[in-house]
Amino acid sequence: MLKRIALTVLAVCTLGTVSVQAQKNESFRPKEVWNDTEGNPINAHGGGVLYHKGKYYWYGEYKVGETVLPPDATWERYRTDVTGVSCYSSKDLLNWKFEGVALKAIKDDPESDIHPSQVLERPKVIYNKKTKKFVMWMHIDSPDYSKAEAGVAIADSPTGPFTYLEGFRPNGSMARDQTLFVDDDGTAYQFASSEENQTMHINRLTDDYTKPDGTMVRRFIGMAREAPAVFKHDGKYYMLSSGCTGWDPNRAELAVADSIMGEWTVLGDPCTGPDAEKTFYGQSTYVIPVQGKKNAFIACFDMWKKKDLQDSRYIWLPMMWDEANGKFSIPWHAEWDLSVFKKK
């Protein structure tokens, strides 16, 4: 996915060893294979990014092994066995170090929510300043997607290991595609596709971020939105999302609100350029605020390969803010870097 400076190979004759200088990524190249600092494809699907103490941490579904379609499937619910949630770290958003599997599948307990036979999707991690814990939420499900629950895990370090706590339906309601958002006052929220994916539920969380506190609202009622990605700009809240068409791409949508639990206004599709009507063949997963840049956000999409999920690619694009019109757009770039944004 990224333009690379050529590998420099240094043959060291002493003791017969050979050292290889790690390749550096210098620009984003959406849809291309994106390697980590060890030269392996980044494996962090449906994920999210946390910024903590000068580093970005990217968490995602760690997909390994064969993609299968269960014989009893009535729709295209392709899957791989649950392996866990990966973690990568970076200081520049381009070069990512693999920190390992931060939350590992529980292989010895078939009843566990995160047993390899189950479903684990869309992990997101936030940091709780009061408890000093890193809190991960994820969509957990049964192989037939009838469970529709949220799972929660915690850790003392951003790289884990995370300890799985429990799964549940937030405020008693279904929860599938989901994301987390922490407001400026430290209050956290979970956004989840609910009611058979027809309505978005916004659940306020407890002070320790591990449970809903009982306050929730139903928004985008009957609009069938999923893959929510939430961010804040100039005091307003934005949500990027997709329609519900399984693994196949559809048109993205951006919405805005003055209050996170208030009414939301649909702004329409922010994508522009070739294949914009299909979100460039991607699906939203997260929006990253870029540190040290003005009005700078990166829209993150997954380019799913439903028959080979491990080889699904990433589409990261700049969200461009038009000061005159007060609107965001997501233009297609085959290659770009952070110089598209202004410094603060």
C-alpha positions as CSV (number, residue, x, y, z in Angstrom):
1,M,0.0,0.0,0.0
2,L,2.9,2.3,0.4
3,K,5.7,3.7,-1.8
4,R,9.0,2.3,-0.5
5,I,12.5,3.4,-0.4
6,A,14.6,0.6,-1.9
7,L,15.9,-2.1,0.4
8,T,19.5,-1.7,1.3
9,V,21.2,-5.0,1.9
10,L,24.4,-4.9,3.8
11,A,26.4,-8.2,3.5
12,V,28.6,-8.5,6.6
13,C,31.3,-11.1,6.1
14,T,32.3,-11.2,9.7
15,L,30.9,-14.4,11.2
16,G,29.0,-14.9,8.0
17,T,26.0,-12.8,9.0
18,V,23.9,-10.7,6.8
19,S,21.9,-7.7,8.1
20,V,19.1,-6.1,6.2
21,Q,18.1,-2.4,6.7
22,A,14.3,-2.2,7.2
23,Q,12.4,-0.7,4.4
24,K,10.8,2.6,5.0
25,N,7.3,3.7,3.8
26,E,7.2,7.3,2.6
27,S,3.7,7.6,1.2
28,F,0.2,6.0,1.4
29,R,-0.8,3.9,-1.5
30,P,-4.4,2.7,-1.0
31,K,-5.3,-0.8,-2.0
32,E,-1.7,-2.0,-2.3
33,V,-0.1,-4.5,0.1
34,W,1.1,-2.5,3.2
35,N,4.0,-4.0,4.9
36,D,5.1,-3.5,8.5
37,T,8.7,-2.7,9.6
38,E,9.6,-6.3,9.4
39,G,8.4,-6.6,5.8
40,N,5.2,-8.6,6.5
41,P,1.7,-7.5,5.4
42,I,-0.1,-5.6,8.1
43,N,-2.9,-7.8,9.5
44,A,-5.3,-5.5,11.3
45,H,-8.7,-5.6,9.7
46,G,-11.9,-3.7,10.8
47,G,-9.7,-1.8,13.3
48,G,-9.2,1.4,15.0
49,V,-6.3,3.7,16.0
50,L,-5.4,5.0,19.5
51,Y,-2.9,7.9,20.0
52,H,-1.1,7.7,23.4
53,K,2.0,9.4,24.6
54,G,3.4,10.3,21.2
55,K,2.6,7.0,19.4
56,Y,-0.3,5.7,17.4
57,Y,-1.5,2.2,18.1
58,W,-3.5,0.3,15.4
59,Y,-5.7,-2.6,16.5
60,G,-7.5,-4.9,14.2
61,E,-8.8,-8.4,13.5
62,Y,-5.8,-10.7,13.1
63,K,-7.0,-12.9,10.3
64,V,-4.9,-16.1,9.7
65,G,-5.8,-19.2,7.8
66,E,-8.4,-20.3,5.3
67,T,-11.5,-18.3,4.5
68,V,-14.5,-20.6,4.6
69,L,-18.3,-20.3,3.9
70,P,-20.1,-22.4,6.5
71,P,-22.2,-25.1,4.8
72,D,-25.4,-23.9,6.5
73,A,-24.9,-20.3,5.5
74,T,-28.0,-18.5,4.1
75,W,-26.0,-15.5,3.2
76,E,-22.3,-14.8,2.4
77,R,-21.0,-15.0,5.9
78,Y,-17.4,-15.9,5.0
79,R,-15.1,-16.3,8.0
80,T,-11.8,-17.3,9.3
81,D,-11.2,-18.8,12.7
82,V,-10.8,-16.2,15.5
83,T,-7.1,-15.7,16.2
84,G,-7.3,-12.5,18.2
85,V,-6.7,-8.8,17.9
86,S,-3.4,-7.5,16.6
87,C,-1.5,-4.4,17.7
88,Y,0.9,-2.2,15.7
89,S,2.7,1.0,16.8
90,S,3.9,4.0,14.8
91,K,5.1,7.5,15.2
92,D,4.4,8.7,11.7
93,L,1.3,6.7,10.6
94,L,3.3,5.2,7.7
95,N,5.7,2.8,9.3
96,W,4.1,0.3,11.7
97,K,5.9,-2.1,14.1
98,F,4.1,-5.3,14.9
99,E,3.6,-5.5,18.6
100,G,2.0,-8.9,18.6
101,V,-1.5,-10.3,19.2
102,A,-2.8,-8.0,22.0
103,L,-5.9,-10.1,22.7
104,K,-5.5,-13.8,21.9
105,A,-8.3,-16.3,21.1
106,I,-9.1,-18.6,24.0
107,K,-8.6,-22.0,22.4
108,D,-9.1,-24.3,25.3
109,D,-12.7,-23.2,26.1
110,P,-15.3,-23.9,23.4
111,E,-17.8,-21.9,25.5
112,S,-15.7,-18.7,25.3
113,D,-16.9,-15.7,23.3
114,I,-13.5,-15.5,21.7
115,H,-13.0,-19.2,20.9
116,P,-11.6,-19.8,17.4
117,S,-15.1,-21.1,16.3
118,Q,-16.8,-17.8,17.1
119,V,-16.8,-14.3,15.6
120,L,-14.7,-11.3,16.7
121,E,-15.0,-8.1,14.6
122,R,-14.2,-4.4,14.7
123,P,-12.1,-4.0,17.8
124,K,-11.5,-0.5,19.2
125,V,-9.4,0.6,22.1
126,I,-9.6,3.7,24.3
127,Y,-7.6,4.9,27.3
128,N,-9.2,5.6,30.6
129,K,-7.3,8.4,32.4
130,K,-8.9,7.7,35.7
131,T,-8.3,3.9,35.9
132,K,-5.1,4.0,33.8
133,K,-6.5,1.1,31.9
134,F,-6.7,0.5,28.1
135,V,-10.2,-0.7,27.3
136,M,-11.1,-2.7,24.2
137,W,-14.6,-3.2,22.9
138,M,-15.4,-5.5,20.0
139,H,-18.4,-7.1,18.2
140,I,-18.6,-10.7,19.3
141,D,-21.0,-13.2,17.7
142,S,-21.9,-16.8,17.1
143,P,-21.0,-18.2,13.7
144,D,-24.6,-17.6,12.5
145,Y,-24.5,-14.0,13.8
146,S,-27.5,-14.5,16.1
147,K,-25.7,-13.6,19.4
148,A,-25.1,-9.9,18.3
149,E,-23.2,-8.8,21.4
150,A,-20.4,-6.5,22.5
151,G,-17.3,-7.9,24.2
152,V,-14.9,-6.0,26.5
153,A,-11.3,-6.5,27.5
154,I,-8.8,-4.5,29.5
155,A,-5.0,-4.1,29.7
156,D,-2.4,-2.1,31.6
157,S,-0.4,-1.4,28.5
158,P,-1.5,-0.3,25.0
159,T,0.2,-3.4,23.5
160,G,-1.5,-5.8,25.9
161,P,-1.9,-8.5,26.9
162,F,-5.6,-7.7,27.1
163,T,-7.8,-9.8,29.5
164,Y,-11.2,-10.6,28.2
165,L,-13.9,-9.7,30.7
166,E,-17.4,-10.5,29.3
167,G,-19.8,-10.2,26.5
168,F,-23.3,-8.8,26.6
169,R,-26.0,-6.9,24.7
170,P,-25.6,-3.2,25.6
171,N,-28.7,-2.0,27.4
172,G,-30.3,-5.3,26.4
173,S,-30.1,-4.5,22.6
174,M,-28.3,-6.2,19.7
175,A,-24.8,-4.8,18.9
176,R,-22.9,-5.7,15.7
177,D,-20.6,-3.2,13.8
178,Q,-19.4,-0.8,16.5
179,T,-17.0,1.9,17.4
180,L,-15.9,3.9,20.5
181,F,-15.6,7.7,21.0
182,V,-14.2,9.6,24.0
183,D,-15.4,13.2,24.2
184,D,-13.3,16.1,25.5
185,D,-14.8,15.8,29.0
186,G,-13.7,12.2,29.2
187,T,-17.1,10.7,28.7
188,A,-17.0,7.6,26.4
189,Y,-19.7,6.3,24.0
190,Q,-20.2,3.2,22.0
191,F,-21.9,3.4,18.6
192,A,-23.4,0.0,17.5
193,S,-25.6,-1.2,14.6
194,S,-28.6,-2.6,16.4
195,E,-32.2,-3.9,15.7
196,E,-31.0,-6.3,13.0
197,N,-28.7,-3.5,11.7
198,Q,-31.6,-1.2,11.0
199,T,-30.9,1.4,13.7
200,M,-27.8,2.9,15.3
201,H,-27.7,2.8,19.1
202,I,-25.5,5.3,20.9
203,N,-24.7,4.0,24.4
204,R,-23.0,6.2,27.1
205,L,-20.4,4.2,29.1
206,T,-19.6,4.0,32.8
207,D,-16.7,5.9,34.2
208,D,-14.4,2.9,33.8
209,Y,-15.5,2.4,30.2
210,T,-16.3,-1.3,30.6
211,K,-20.2,-1.2,30.6
212,P,-23.1,1.0,29.4
213,D,-24.3,3.3,32.1
214,G,-28.0,2.9,31.1
215,T,-28.3,6.1,29.0
216,M,-28.8,5.4,25.3
217,V,-30.5,6.8,22.2
218,R,-31.7,5.4,18.9
219,R,-30.5,7.3,15.9
220,F,-30.6,6.7,12.1
221,I,-33.8,4.7,12.7
222,G,-34.6,2.3,9.9
223,M,-31.7,3.6,7.8
224,A,-29.6,0.4,7.9
225,R,-26.2,2.0,8.6
226,E,-23.2,0.0,9.8
227,A,-19.4,0.4,10.0
228,P,-19.6,3.6,12.1
229,A,-16.5,5.9,12.5
230,V,-16.9,8.9,14.8
231,F,-14.9,12.0,15.2
232,K,-15.2,15.6,16.4
233,H,-14.3,18.9,14.7
234,D,-14.9,22.5,15.7
235,G,-17.4,21.4,18.4
236,K,-19.5,19.2,16.1
237,Y,-19.7,15.4,16.0
238,Y,-19.4,13.5,12.7
239,M,-20.1,9.9,11.8
240,L,-18.9,8.2,8.7
241,S,-20.7,4.9,7.9
242,S,-21.7,2.5,5.2
243,G,-24.9,0.8,4.1
244,C,-25.6,-2.9,4.8
245,T,-24.6,-5.0,1.7
246,G,-22.6,-7.7,3.4
247,W,-19.0,-7.9,2.2
248,D,-19.8,-5.9,-1.0
249,P,-19.1,-2.2,-1.2
250,N,-21.7,0.6,-1.3
251,R,-22.0,4.3,-0.9
252,A,-20.5,6.0,2.2
253,E,-22.4,8.6,4.2
254,L,-21.4,11.4,6.5
255,A,-23.7,12.8,9.2
256,V,-23.2,15.6,11.7
257,A,-24.7,16.6,15.1
258,D,-24.3,19.4,17.6
259,S,-24.6,16.9,20.5
260,I,-23.5,13.4,20.4
261,M,-26.8,12.1,21.9
262,G,-28.9,14.6,20.0
263,E,-30.3,14.7,16.5
264,W,-28.0,13.8,13.6
265,T,-28.3,15.4,10.1
266,V,-27.2,13.3,7.1
267,L,-24.8,15.3,4.9
268,G,-24.5,12.7,2.1
269,D,-21.6,11.0,0.5
270,P,-18.2,12.7,1.1
271,C,-16.2,10.6,-1.4
272,T,-15.2,12.0,-4.7
273,G,-13.3,10.6,-7.7
274,P,-13.3,7.2,-9.5
275,D,-15.5,4.6,-7.8
276,A,-16.6,7.1,-5.2
277,E,-20.2,5.7,-5.4
278,K,-18.8,2.4,-4.1
279,T,-16.5,4.1,-1.5
280,F,-13.5,3.1,-3.7
281,Y,-14.5,-0.5,-3.0
282,G,-13.9,0.0,0.7
283,Q,-15.9,0.2,3.9
284,S,-15.4,2.6,6.8
285,T,-13.7,1.5,9.9
286,Y,-12.2,4.5,11.7
287,V,-11.3,8.2,11.4
288,I,-7.9,9.2,12.7
289,P,-7.2,12.8,14.0
290,V,-3.7,13.6,12.8
291,Q,-1.5,15.1,15.5
292,G,0.2,18.4,14.8
293,K,-1.8,19.2,11.7
294,K,-4.7,21.6,11.2
295,N,-8.1,20.2,10.2
296,A,-6.4,16.9,9.6
297,F,-8.2,13.6,9.6
298,I,-7.6,10.3,7.8
299,A,-10.6,8.2,6.8
300,C,-9.7,4.5,7.1
301,F,-11.5,1.9,5.0
302,D,-11.2,-1.9,4.6
303,M,-11.1,-3.3,1.1
304,W,-12.6,-6.7,1.9
305,K,-11.7,-9.8,-0.1
306,K,-14.6,-11.9,1.1
307,K,-13.1,-15.2,-0.3
308,D,-9.6,-14.5,1.1
309,L,-10.1,-12.3,4.2
310,Q,-6.5,-12.4,5.2
311,D,-5.5,-10.6,2.0
312,S,-8.1,-7.8,2.5
313,R,-6.4,-4.4,1.9
314,Y,-6.6,-1.0,3.5
315,I,-7.7,2.3,1.9
316,W,-6.5,5.3,4.0
317,L,-7.4,8.7,2.5
318,P,-7.2,12.3,3.7
319,M,-10.4,14.0,4.7
320,M,-10.2,17.5,3.3
321,W,-11.9,20.4,5.1
322,D,-13.3,23.2,3.0
323,E,-13.2,26.3,5.1
324,A,-15.4,28.3,2.8
325,N,-18.2,25.7,2.6
326,G,-17.7,24.2,6.0
327,K,-17.7,20.7,4.6
328,F,-15.5,17.6,4.5
329,S,-14.7,15.6,1.4
330,I,-12.7,12.4,0.8
331,P,-11.1,12.6,-2.6
332,W,-9.4,9.6,-4.2
333,H,-5.6,9.6,-4.2
334,A,-3.6,6.7,-5.7
335,E,-0.7,8.0,-3.6
336,W,-0.4,10.7,-1.0
337,D,1.4,11.8,2.2
338,L,0.7,14.0,5.2
339,S,1.9,17.1,3.4
340,V,-1.7,17.5,2.1
341,F,-2.6,18.8,5.5
342,K,-1.5,22.2,6.9
343,K,0.6,22.4,10.1
344,K,-1.1,23.9,13.1
